[in-house]
Amino acid sequence: MKNFLAVFTGTDEATAKSGWNALSESAQHERTQAGMNAWHAWMEANKKHVVVTGSPVGKTKRVSPAGIQDARNSICAYAVVSAESHEAAARMFEGHPHFSIFPGEAVEIMECLPVPGA
């Protein structure tokens, strides 16, 4: 089994396109509850493959030779899963609540490779 990093992405454009912003506050709250219930059900159904539960992520700082700066990207959460192949890992996220209930954009899956020379 290999490990794969799942990065949940979302943008202002995806949120607007989903109609989320047009929902009333109570409708957003109801959908959030439904989404969290579905997310927990997904975690339970896939618990034998979940290596790191992960979490939502906050604001970004970017560190470069130029120093530390505030930055913006589309990453909103992460998890690590194990699977036999990249394809199998990706299939785990088909229809995920991140974009089927929440206004998330996508889930990007990438293999966690060994550190060279380790």
The first five atom37 places (N, CA, C, CB, O) and aatype in JSON, in Angstrom:
{
  "aatype": [12, 11, 2, 13, 10, 0, 19, 13, 16, 7, 16, 3, 6, 0, 16, 0, 11, 15, 7, 17, 2, 0, 10, 15, 6, 15, 0, 5, 8, 6, 1, 16, 5, 0, 7, 12, 2, 0, 17, 8, 0, 17, 12, 6, 0, 2, 11, 11, 8, 19, 19, 19, 16, 7, 15, 14, 19, 7, 11, 16, 11, 1, 19, 15, 14, 0, 7, 9, 5, 3, 0, 1, 2, 15, 9, 4, 0, 18, 0, 19, 19, 15, 0, 6, 15, 8, 6, 0, 0, 0, 1, 12, 13, 6, 7, 8, 14, 8, 13, 15, 9, 13, 14, 7, 6, 0, 19, 6, 9, 12, 6, 4, 10, 14, 19, 14, 7, 0],
  "atom_mask": [
    [1, 1, 1, 1, 1],
    [1, 1, 1, 1, 1],
    [1, 1, 1, 1, 1],
    [1, 1, 1, 1, 1],
    [1, 1, 1, 1, 1],
    [1, 1, 1, 1, 1],
    [1, 1, 1, 1, 1],
    [1, 1, 1, 1, 1],
    [1, 1, 1, 1, 1],
    [1, 1, 1, 0, 1],
    [1, 1, 1, 1, 1],
    [1, 1, 1, 1, 1],
    [1, 1, 1, 1, 1],
    [1, 1, 1, 1, 1],
    [1, 1, 1, 1, 1],
    [1, 1, 1, 1, 1],
    [1, 1, 1, 1, 1],
    [1, 1, 1, 1, 1],
    [1, 1, 1, 0, 1],
    [1, 1, 1, 1, 1],
    [1, 1, 1, 1, 1],
    [1, 1, 1, 1, 1],
    [1, 1, 1, 1, 1],
    [1, 1, 1, 1, 1],
    [1, 1, 1, 1, 1],
    [1, 1, 1, 1, 1],
    [1, 1, 1, 1, 1],
    [1, 1, 1, 1, 1],
    [1, 1, 1, 1, 1],
    [1, 1, 1, 1, 1],
    [1, 1, 1, 1, 1],
    [1, 1, 1, 1, 1],
    [1, 1, 1, 1, 1],
    [1, 1, 1, 1, 1],
    [1, 1, 1, 0, 1],
    [1, 1, 1, 1, 1],
    [1, 1, 1, 1, 1],
    [1, 1, 1, 1, 1],
    [1, 1, 1, 1, 1],
    [1, 1, 1, 1, 1],
    [1, 1, 1, 1, 1],
    [1, 1, 1, 1, 1],
    [1, 1, 1, 1, 1],
    [1, 1, 1, 1, 1],
    [1, 1, 1, 1, 1],
    [1, 1, 1, 1, 1],
    [1, 1, 1, 1, 1],
    [1, 1, 1, 1, 1],
    [1, 1, 1, 1, 1],
    [1, 1, 1, 1, 1],
    [1, 1, 1, 1, 1],
    [1, 1, 1, 1, 1],
    [1, 1, 1, 1, 1],
    [1, 1, 1, 0, 1],
    [1, 1, 1, 1, 1],
    [1, 1, 1, 1, 1],
    [1, 1, 1, 1, 1],
    [1, 1, 1, 0, 1],
    [1, 1, 1, 1, 1],
    [1, 1, 1, 1, 1],
    [1, 1, 1, 1, 1],
    [1, 1, 1, 1, 1],
    [1, 1, 1, 1, 1],
    [1, 1, 1, 1, 1],
    [1, 1, 1, 1, 1],
    [1, 1, 1, 1, 1],
    [1, 1, 1, 0, 1],
    [1, 1, 1, 1, 1],
    [1, 1, 1, 1, 1],
    [1, 1, 1, 1, 1],
    [1, 1, 1, 1, 1],
    [1, 1, 1, 1, 1],
    [1, 1, 1, 1, 1],
    [1, 1, 1, 1, 1],
    [1, 1, 1, 1, 1],
    [1, 1, 1, 1, 1],
    [1, 1, 1, 1, 1],
    [1, 1, 1, 1, 1],
    [1, 1, 1, 1, 1],
    [1, 1, 1, 1, 1],
    [1, 1, 1, 1, 1],
    [1, 1, 1, 1, 1],
    [1, 1, 1, 1, 1],
    [1, 1, 1, 1, 1],
    [1, 1, 1, 1, 1],
    [1, 1, 1, 1, 1],
    [1, 1, 1, 1, 1],
    [1, 1, 1, 1, 1],
    [1, 1, 1, 1, 1],
    [1, 1, 1, 1, 1],
    [1, 1, 1, 1, 1],
    [1, 1, 1, 1, 1],
    [1, 1, 1, 1, 1],
    [1, 1, 1, 1, 1],
    [1, 1, 1, 0, 1],
    [1, 1, 1, 1, 1],
    [1, 1, 1, 1, 1],
    [1, 1, 1, 1, 1],
    [1, 1, 1, 1, 1],
    [1, 1, 1, 1, 1],
    [1, 1, 1, 1, 1],
    [1, 1, 1, 1, 1],
    [1, 1, 1, 1, 1],
    [1, 1, 1, 0, 1],
    [1, 1, 1, 1, 1],
    [1, 1, 1, 1, 1],
    [1, 1, 1, 1, 1],
    [1, 1, 1, 1, 1],
    [1, 1, 1, 1, 1],
    [1, 1, 1, 1, 1],
    [1, 1, 1, 1, 1],
    [1, 1, 1, 1, 1],
    [1, 1, 1, 1, 1],
    [1, 1, 1, 1, 1],
    [1, 1, 1, 1, 1],
    [1, 1, 1, 1, 1],
    [1, 1, 1, 0, 1],
    [1, 1, 1, 1, 1]
  ],
  "atom_positions": [
    [[0.84, -1.18, 0.0], [0.0, 0.0, 0.0], [0.88, 1.24, 0.0], [-0.95, 0.0, 1.22], [1.93, 1.29, 0.64]],
    [[0.43, 2.23, -0.73], [1.12, 3.5, -0.81], [0.28, 4.56, -0.1], [1.4, 3.91, -2.29], [-0.93, 4.4, 0.04]],
    [[0.93, 5.62, 0.34], [0.21, 6.74, 0.95], [0.02, 7.84, -0.07], [0.96, 7.27, 2.18], [0.87, 8.08, -0.93]],
    [[-1.12, 8.52, 0.04], [-1.48, 9.6, -0.88], [-2.0, 10.79, -0.09], [-2.52, 9.13, -1.91], [-2.82, 10.64, 0.81]],
    [[-1.51, 11.96, -0.45], [-1.99, 13.2, 0.15], [-3.21, 13.66, -0.65], [-0.87, 14.3, 0.16], [-3.15, 13.79, -1.87]],
    [[-4.29, 13.9, 0.04], [-5.51, 14.43, -0.59], [-5.63, 15.89, -0.15], [-6.79, 13.6, -0.18], [-5.74, 16.19, 1.04]],
    [[-5.61, 16.78, -1.12], [-5.71, 18.21, -0.86], [-7.06, 18.69, -1.37], [-4.54, 19.0, -1.53], [-7.36, 18.59, -2.56]],
    [[-7.86, 19.2, -0.46], [-9.19, 19.69, -0.79], [-9.05, 21.15, -1.21], [-10.18, 19.53, 0.42], [-8.49, 21.96, -0.47]],
    [[-9.57, 21.48, -2.4], [-9.44, 22.84, -2.89], [-10.81, 23.52, -3.01], [-8.73, 22.85, -4.25], [-11.84, 22.87, -3.15]],
    [[-10.76, 24.81, -2.94], [-11.97, 25.61, -3.1], [-11.59, 27.03, -3.48], [0.0, 0.0, 0.0], [-10.55, 27.53, -3.05]],
    [[-12.41, 27.66, -4.26], [-12.16, 29.03, -4.68], [-13.43, 29.85, -4.49], [-11.68, 29.09, -6.16], [-14.52, 29.31, -4.35]],
    [[-13.25, 31.15, -4.49], [-14.42, 32.04, -4.42], [-15.33, 31.79, -5.62], [-13.98, 33.52, -4.38], [-16.56, 31.85, -5.5]],
    [[-14.73, 31.51, -6.76], [-15.52, 31.27, -7.98], [-16.35, 30.0, -7.85], [-14.59, 31.16, -9.2], [-17.52, 29.98, -8.25]],
    [[-15.76, 28.94, -7.28], [-16.49, 27.68, -7.11], [-17.63, 27.87, -6.11], [-15.55, 26.56, -6.63], [-18.72, 27.33, -6.3]],
    [[-17.38, 28.63, -5.06], [-18.43, 28.91, -4.07], [-19.58, 29.67, -4.72], [-17.86, 29.7, -2.88], [-20.74, 29.34, -4.52]],
    [[-19.25, 30.69, -5.48], [-20.29, 31.48, -6.15], [-21.07, 30.62, -7.15], [-19.67, 32.7, -6.87], [-22.29, 30.69, -7.2]],
    [[-20.35, 29.82, -7.93], [-20.99, 28.97, -8.95], [-21.93, 27.95, -8.33], [-19.93, 28.26, -9.78], [-22.93, 27.56, -8.94]],
    [[-21.61, 27.5, -7.1], [-22.42, 26.48, -6.44], [-23.76, 27.02, -5.94], [-21.65, 25.89, -5.27], [-24.67, 26.26, -5.62]],
    [[-23.87, 28.35, -5.87], [-25.09, 28.96, -5.33], [-25.06, 29.11, -3.83], [0.0, 0.0, 0.0], [-26.03, 29.56, -3.22]],
    [[-23.95, 28.75, -3.21], [-23.83, 28.8, -1.75], [-24.11, 30.21, -1.22], [-22.43, 28.36, -1.32], [-24.81, 30.37, -0.22]],
    [[-23.56, 31.22, -1.88], [-23.71, 32.59, -1.39], [-25.16, 33.07, -1.45], [-22.83, 33.53, -2.2], [-25.53, 34.0, -0.73]],
    [[-25.97, 32.46, -2.3], [-27.37, 32.86, -2.42], [-28.26, 32.2, -1.36], [-27.89, 32.5, -3.81], [-29.41, 32.6, -1.18]],
    [[-27.72, 31.21, -0.66], [-28.5, 30.52, 0.38], [-28.65, 31.42, 1.6], [-27.83, 29.19, 0.78], [-27.76, 32.22, 1.91]],
    [[-29.77, 31.28, 2.28], [-29.95, 32.01, 3.53], [-28.99, 31.45, 4.57], [-31.43, 31.91, 4.02], [-28.44, 30.36, 4.4]],
    [[-28.78, 32.19, 5.62], [-27.89, 31.74, 6.69], [-28.36, 30.41, 7.27], [-27.81, 32.79, 7.8], [-27.55, 29.53, 7.55]],
    [[-29.66, 30.25, 7.45], [-30.18, 28.99, 7.99], [-29.99, 27.84, 7.0], [-31.66, 29.13, 8.35], [-29.71, 26.71, 7.41]],
    [[-30.16, 28.11, 5.7], [-29.94, 27.07, 4.69], [-28.47, 26.68, 4.63], [-30.42, 27.56, 3.3], [-28.15, 25.5, 4.47]],
    [[-27.57, 27.65, 4.77], [-26.13, 27.33, 4.82], [-25.82, 26.48, 6.04], [-25.28, 28.63, 4.84], [-25.05, 25.52, 5.96]],
    [[-26.43, 26.82, 7.16], [-26.21, 26.05, 8.4], [-26.71, 24.61, 8.22], [-26.92, 26.73, 9.6], [-26.02, 23.66, 8.6]],
    [[-27.89, 24.45, 7.65], [-28.44, 23.11, 7.42], [-27.54, 22.31, 6.48], [-29.86, 23.2, 6.85], [-27.27, 21.13, 6.71]],
    [[-27.09, 22.95, 5.41], [-26.22, 22.26, 4.46], [-24.88, 21.93, 5.11], [-26.02, 23.11, 3.2], [-24.3, 20.88, 4.83]],
    [[-24.38, 22.81, 5.95], [-23.13, 22.54, 6.67], [-23.29, 21.32, 7.56], [-22.69, 23.77, 7.51], [-22.41, 20.46, 7.6]],
    [[-24.39, 21.23, 8.27], [-24.65, 20.06, 9.13], [-24.72, 18.79, 8.3], [-25.96, 20.24, 9.94], [-24.12, 17.77, 8.64]],
    [[-25.47, 18.85, 7.2], [-25.59, 17.68, 6.31], [-24.23, 17.31, 5.74], [-26.6, 17.97, 5.17], [-23.89, 16.13, 5.64]],
    [[-23.45, 18.32, 5.36], [-22.13, 18.07, 4.81], [-21.19, 17.44, 5.83], [0.0, 0.0, 0.0], [-20.45, 16.51, 5.5]],
    [[-21.22, 17.92, 7.06], [-20.36, 17.35, 8.1], [-20.79, 15.92, 8.43], [-20.38, 18.22, 9.37], [-19.94, 15.05, 8.64]],
    [[-22.08, 15.67, 8.47], [-22.56, 14.3, 8.69], [-22.08, 13.37, 7.58], [-24.1, 14.26, 8.79], [-21.63, 12.26, 7.84]],
    [[-22.18, 13.85, 6.33], [-21.73, 13.04, 5.18], [-20.21, 12.87, 5.21], [-22.17, 13.71, 3.85], [-19.71, 11.8, 4.87]],
    [[-19.48, 13.91, 5.61], [-18.02, 13.83, 5.68], [-17.61, 12.79, 6.72], [-17.4, 15.23, 6.03], [-16.72, 11.98, 6.47]],
    [[-18.25, 12.83, 7.9], [-17.95, 11.83, 8.95], [-18.33, 10.42, 8.49], [-18.7, 12.18, 10.26], [-17.62, 9.46, 8.81]],
    [[-19.41, 10.3, 7.75], [-19.8, 8.99, 7.22], [-18.77, 8.5, 6.2], [-21.21, 9.06, 6.57], [-18.44, 7.31, 6.16]],
    [[-18.24, 9.42, 5.38], [-17.19, 9.06, 4.43], [-15.95, 8.58, 5.18], [-16.84, 10.26, 3.5], [-15.35, 7.57, 4.82]],
    [[-15.58, 9.3, 6.24], [-14.41, 8.92, 7.04], [-14.62, 7.53, 7.66], [-14.13, 9.97, 8.16], [-13.7, 6.71, 7.66]],
    [[-15.8, 7.27, 8.16], [-16.09, 5.97, 8.77], [-16.04, 4.86, 7.71], [-17.49, 5.99, 9.44], [-15.47, 3.79, 7.96]],
    [[-16.61, 5.11, 6.55], [-16.63, 4.11, 5.49], [-15.23, 3.81, 4.96], [-17.53, 4.58, 4.34], [-14.97, 2.72, 4.45]],
    [[-14.32, 4.79, 5.07], [-12.97, 4.64, 4.54], [-11.91, 4.55, 5.63], [-12.65, 5.78, 3.63], [-10.72, 4.7, 5.35]],
    [[-12.32, 4.31, 6.88], [-11.38, 4.38, 8.0], [-10.19, 3.44, 7.87], [-12.1, 4.09, 9.27], [-9.12, 3.75, 8.39]],
    [[-10.34, 2.31, 7.2], [-9.2, 1.4, 7.07], [-8.15, 1.95, 6.11], [-9.68, 0.03, 6.57], [-7.02, 1.46, 6.08]],
    [[-8.5, 2.98, 5.33], [-7.57, 3.59, 4.4], [-7.08, 4.97, 4.85], [-8.22, 3.72, 3.04], [-6.15, 5.51, 4.26]],
    [[-7.68, 5.53, 5.89], [-7.3, 6.86, 6.35], [-6.08, 6.75, 7.26], [-8.48, 7.56, 7.08], [-6.15, 6.17, 8.35]],
    [[-4.96, 7.31, 6.81], [-3.71, 7.28, 7.57], [-3.63, 8.5, 8.49], [-2.49, 7.25, 6.61], [-3.26, 8.38, 9.66]],
    [[-3.98, 9.66, 7.96], [-4.02, 10.91, 8.72], [-5.37, 11.55, 8.43], [-2.82, 11.88, 8.35], [-5.69, 11.85, 7.28]],
    [[-6.16, 11.76, 9.47], [-7.49, 12.35, 9.3], [-7.41, 13.71, 8.64], [-8.19, 12.46, 10.64], [-8.27, 14.06, 7.83]],
    [[-6.4, 14.47, 8.99], [-6.27, 15.81, 8.43], [-7.23, 16.77, 9.08], [0.0, 0.0, 0.0], [-7.81, 16.49, 10.13]],
    [[-7.4, 17.92, 8.45], [-8.27, 18.96, 8.99], [-8.4, 20.09, 7.98], [-7.72, 19.49, 10.33], [-7.69, 20.12, 6.98]],
    [[-9.32, 21.02, 8.26], [-9.33, 22.24, 7.47], [-8.03, 23.01, 7.75], [-10.61, 23.11, 7.79], [-7.4, 22.81, 8.79]],
    [[-7.66, 23.89, 6.85], [-6.47, 24.71, 7.06], [-6.85, 26.19, 7.02], [-5.39, 24.4, 6.0], [-7.84, 26.58, 6.39]],
    [[-6.05, 26.99, 7.69], [-6.31, 28.43, 7.78], [-5.53, 29.24, 6.76], [0.0, 0.0, 0.0], [-5.13, 28.74, 5.7]],
    [[-5.32, 30.49, 7.1], [-4.63, 31.42, 6.21], [-3.19, 30.97, 5.95], [-4.64, 32.84, 6.8], [-2.61, 30.23, 6.74]],
    [[-2.64, 31.43, 4.85], [-1.33, 30.98, 4.38], [-0.27, 32.05, 4.57], [-1.41, 30.6, 2.91], [-0.5, 33.24, 4.34]],
    [[0.9, 31.62, 5.0], [2.12, 32.43, 4.98], [3.06, 31.75, 3.99], [2.79, 32.55, 6.44], [3.17, 30.52, 3.97]],
    [[3.71, 32.53, 3.17], [4.66, 32.01, 2.19], [6.05, 32.45, 2.59], [4.31, 32.5, 0.74], [6.3, 33.64, 2.82]],
    [[6.99, 31.49, 2.68], [8.37, 31.77, 3.02], [9.22, 31.52, 1.79], [8.84, 30.9, 4.23], [9.16, 30.44, 1.19]],
    [[10.01, 32.5, 1.41], [10.88, 32.4, 0.24], [12.16, 33.17, 0.54], [10.18, 32.94, -1.06], [12.29, 33.77, 1.61]],
    [[13.1, 33.18, -0.4], [14.29, 34.0, -0.18], [13.96, 35.48, 0.03], [15.24, 33.85, -1.37], [14.76, 36.22, 0.6]],
    [[12.79, 35.91, -0.42], [12.36, 37.3, -0.24], [11.81, 37.56, 1.16], [11.32, 37.66, -1.27], [11.56, 38.71, 1.52]],
    [[11.63, 36.5, 1.95], [11.11, 36.66, 3.31], [9.77, 35.98, 3.49], [0.0, 0.0, 0.0], [9.41, 35.06, 2.76]],
    [[9.03, 36.44, 4.48], [7.72, 35.89, 4.83], [6.65, 36.86, 4.38], [7.61, 35.62, 6.37], [6.7, 38.05, 4.67]],
    [[5.67, 36.31, 3.66], [4.59, 37.14, 3.14], [3.26, 36.42, 3.33], [4.82, 37.48, 1.65], [3.2, 35.2, 3.37]],
    [[2.19, 37.19, 3.43], [0.87, 36.61, 3.38], [0.67, 36.09, 1.95], [-0.25, 37.64, 3.78], [1.15, 36.7, 1.0]],
    [[-0.04, 34.98, 1.82], [-0.28, 34.39, 0.5], [-1.69, 33.84, 0.45], [0.75, 33.28, 0.18], [-2.37, 33.72, 1.48]],
    [[-2.11, 33.5, -0.74], [-3.45, 32.93, -0.93], [-3.33, 31.78, -1.91], [-4.47, 34.01, -1.44], [-2.65, 31.88, -2.93]],
    [[-4.0, 30.68, -1.6], [-4.08, 29.54, -2.51], [-5.46, 28.93, -2.37], [-2.96, 28.49, -2.22], [-6.29, 29.44, -1.62]],
    [[-5.71, 27.86, -3.07], [-7.05, 27.27, -3.05], [-7.16, 26.07, -2.1], [-7.44, 26.84, -4.44], [-8.19, 25.39, -2.09]],
    [[-6.13, 25.82, -1.3], [-6.16, 24.68, -0.37], [-7.03, 25.02, 0.83], [-4.72, 24.29, 0.09], [-6.84, 26.06, 1.47]],
    [[-7.99, 24.13, 1.15], [-8.83, 24.38, 2.31], [-8.82, 23.24, 3.33], [-10.24, 24.63, 1.86], [-9.31, 23.42, 4.44]],
    [[-8.28, 22.07, 2.97], [-8.19, 20.96, 3.92], [-7.25, 19.91, 3.34], [-9.6, 20.35, 4.22], [-6.85, 19.99, 2.18]],
    [[-6.92, 18.92, 4.15], [-6.06, 17.83, 3.69], [-6.37, 16.56, 4.46], [-4.57, 18.2, 3.83], [-6.99, 16.59, 5.53]],
    [[-5.93, 15.44, 3.91], [-5.97, 14.13, 4.57], [-4.91, 13.27, 3.9], [-7.41, 13.46, 4.49], [-4.45, 13.59, 2.8]],
    [[-4.53, 12.19, 4.54], [-3.62, 11.22, 3.93], [-4.33, 9.86, 3.97], [-2.23, 11.16, 4.68], [-4.83, 9.44, 5.01]],
    [[-4.37, 9.19, 2.82], [-5.01, 7.88, 2.71], [-4.01, 6.88, 2.15], [-6.28, 7.95, 1.81], [-3.01, 7.25, 1.53]],
    [[-4.3, 5.61, 2.36], [-3.48, 4.55, 1.77], [-4.33, 3.81, 0.75], [-2.93, 3.57, 2.86], [-5.54, 3.62, 0.93]],
    [[-3.68, 3.38, -0.32], [-4.37, 2.65, -1.39], [-3.34, 1.87, -2.19], [-5.17, 3.61, -2.32], [-2.14, 2.12, -2.1]],
    [[-3.82, 0.92, -2.96], [-2.94, 0.1, -3.8], [-2.35, 0.89, -4.96], [-3.7, -1.11, -4.33], [-1.26, 0.58, -5.43]],
    [[-3.09, 1.91, -5.44], [-2.63, 2.67, -6.59], [-3.15, 4.1, -6.52], [-3.08, 2.0, -7.9], [-4.04, 4.42, -5.74]],
    [[-2.57, 4.94, -7.35], [-3.0, 6.33, -7.45], [-4.47, 6.39, -7.87], [-2.12, 7.11, -8.46], [-5.26, 7.17, -7.33]],
    [[-4.83, 5.55, -8.85], [-6.22, 5.49, -9.33], [-7.17, 5.08, -8.22], [-6.33, 4.5, -10.5], [-8.24, 5.68, -8.06]],
    [[-6.79, 4.07, -7.43], [-7.64, 3.61, -6.33], [-7.81, 4.71, -5.28], [-7.04, 2.35, -5.68], [-8.9, 4.89, -4.74]],
    [[-6.74, 5.43, -5.01], [-6.84, 6.54, -4.05], [-7.79, 7.61, -4.57], [-5.44, 7.15, -3.78], [-8.62, 8.12, -3.82]],
    [[-7.66, 7.95, -5.84], [-8.54, 8.97, -6.43], [-10.0, 8.53, -6.4], [-8.12, 9.26, -7.87], [-10.88, 9.34, -6.11]],
    [[-10.26, 7.28, -6.69], [-11.64, 6.78, -6.7], [-12.31, 6.89, -5.33], [-11.67, 5.32, -7.16], [-13.53, 7.0, -5.25]],
    [[-11.53, 6.87, -4.27], [-12.1, 7.01, -2.93], [-12.84, 8.33, -2.76], [-10.99, 6.9, -1.88], [-13.75, 8.43, -1.94]],
    [[-12.45, 9.34, -3.53], [-13.0, 10.68, -3.35], [-14.09, 11.04, -4.35], [-11.9, 11.68, -3.45], [-14.6, 12.16, -4.34]],
    [[-14.47, 10.09, -5.22], [-15.56, 10.37, -6.15], [-16.83, 10.66, -5.37], [-15.77, 9.17, -7.12], [-17.2, 9.91, -4.47]],
    [[-17.51, 11.75, -5.7], [-18.75, 12.12, -5.03], [-18.57, 12.59, -3.6], [0.0, 0.0, 0.0], [-19.55, 12.62, -2.85]],
    [[-17.36, 12.95, -3.19], [-17.08, 13.35, -1.8], [-17.93, 14.56, -1.41], [-15.57, 13.69, -1.63], [-18.19, 15.42, -2.25]],
    [[-18.36, 14.64, -0.15], [-19.17, 15.77, 0.3], [-18.5, 17.14, 0.13], [-19.51, 15.59, 1.74], [-19.19, 18.16, 0.09]],
    [[-17.17, 17.15, 0.01], [-16.47, 18.43, -0.17], [-17.03, 19.2, -1.36], [-14.96, 18.2, -0.36], [-17.13, 20.43, -1.32]],
    [[-17.41, 18.48, -2.41], [-17.96, 19.16, -3.59], [-19.37, 18.7, -3.94], [-17.07, 18.96, -4.77], [-20.01, 19.31, -4.8]],
    [[-19.85, 17.63, -3.31], [-21.23, 17.2, -3.6], [-22.25, 17.87, -2.69], [-21.34, 15.68, -3.47], [-23.43, 17.95, -3.03]],
    [[-21.8, 18.36, -1.53], [-22.68, 19.08, -0.6], [-22.13, 20.48, -0.33], [-22.84, 18.3, 0.74], [-22.84, 21.48, -0.45]],
    [[-20.85, 20.53, 0.04], [-20.2, 21.82, 0.26], [-19.85, 22.45, -1.09], [-18.92, 21.66, 1.13], [-19.88, 21.76, -2.12]],
    [[-19.5, 23.73, -1.1], [-19.16, 24.37, -2.37], [-17.68, 24.21, -2.75], [-19.49, 25.84, -2.3], [-17.11, 25.05, -3.44]],
    [[-17.07, 23.12, -2.3], [-15.68, 22.87, -2.64], [-15.5, 22.65, -4.13], [0.0, 0.0, 0.0], [-16.44, 22.28, -4.84]],
    [[-14.29, 22.86, -4.59], [-14.0, 22.75, -6.02], [-13.59, 21.34, -6.42], [-12.91, 23.73, -6.41], [-14.13, 20.78, -7.37]],
    [[-12.63, 20.75, -5.68], [-12.08, 19.45, -6.07], [-11.27, 18.87, -4.92], [-11.21, 19.58, -7.34], [-11.05, 19.52, -3.9]],
    [[-10.83, 17.64, -5.11], [-9.86, 17.01, -4.21], [-8.72, 16.54, -5.11], [-10.5, 15.8, -3.38], [-8.93, 15.74, -6.02]],
    [[-7.52, 17.02, -4.85], [-6.35, 16.65, -5.63], [-5.58, 15.58, -4.86], [-5.44, 17.89, -5.92], [-5.32, 15.73, -3.67]],
    [[-5.23, 14.5, -5.55], [-4.59, 13.35, -4.92], [-3.18, 13.21, -5.48], [-5.42, 12.05, -5.16], [-2.99, 13.17, -6.69]],
    [[-2.2, 13.13, -4.58], [-0.82, 12.94, -5.02], [-0.12, 11.93, -4.12], [-0.05, 14.27, -5.04], [-0.33, 11.92, -2.91]],
    [[0.71, 11.09, -4.72], [1.42, 10.07, -3.97], [2.47, 10.7, -3.07], [2.07, 9.05, -4.91], [3.17, 11.63, -3.47]],
    [[2.57, 10.19, -1.84], [3.63, 10.6, -0.92], [4.83, 9.7, -1.22], [3.16, 10.47, 0.61], [4.84, 8.52, -0.88]],
    [[5.83, 10.26, -1.84], [7.0, 9.51, -2.28], [8.04, 9.42, -1.16], [7.62, 10.17, -3.54], [8.06, 10.26, -0.26]],
    [[8.89, 8.4, -1.22], [9.94, 8.3, -0.21], [10.95, 9.44, -0.37], [10.65, 6.94, -0.3], [11.16, 9.95, -1.47]],
    [[11.55, 9.82, 0.74], [12.58, 10.85, 0.72], [13.83, 10.26, 0.07], [12.89, 11.39, 2.16], [14.3, 9.2, 0.5]],
    [[14.37, 10.9, -0.95], [15.57, 10.36, -1.59], [16.72, 10.22, -0.59], [16.01, 11.25, -2.77], [16.97, 11.11, 0.22]],
    [[17.39, 9.1, -0.68], [18.54, 8.86, 0.19], [18.2, 8.41, 1.59], [0.0, 0.0, 0.0], [19.1, 8.19, 2.41]],
    [[16.93, 8.27, 1.88], [16.53, 7.85, 3.24], [16.53, 6.34, 3.36], [15.14, 8.42, 3.6], [16.22, 5.8, 4.42]]
  ]
}
